[in-house]
Amino acid sequence: MSWLLATALLAASPLTENQAIDLVAKAMRQLRPSQPLTCFAFETEESSRRQFGIAVREKHNKRCGGDPAVMPVTERFRVSKAPAKLWRWDSTDDGYLPCRLTAALRPVCPRFSYEKR
């Protein structure tokens, strides 16, 4: 499917929960390119008529490292169903900041001052 057709379909119909999680996974790829997606768990914490609230947790195991008894939340996102929009939680300012979506629906999320670049 071409990106133009995919963009048109997503603009015309509300995002499903799986599509919202996929968008968040793409954002995590942009924000943490050195960490494999298999080291993250995506959890829908809330769902309404208009949006999803999705938490990203670190998986701790032999491959990813860390204490397997702990899965801390490292990121939170809000995803609107229609039109498709994405926001990243900024814990410092206690609010969500918008991510830009490219024509191919690739998120470009803001980086925070305390993050490694």
Secondary structure, DSSP 8 states (H G I E B T S, - for coil): --HHHHHHHHHHS---HHHHHHHHHHHHHHH-TTS-GGGEEEEEEEE-SSEEEEEEEE--BTTTBS-TT---EEEEEEEETTTTEEEEEETTTTEEEEEEE-TT--EE----TTS--
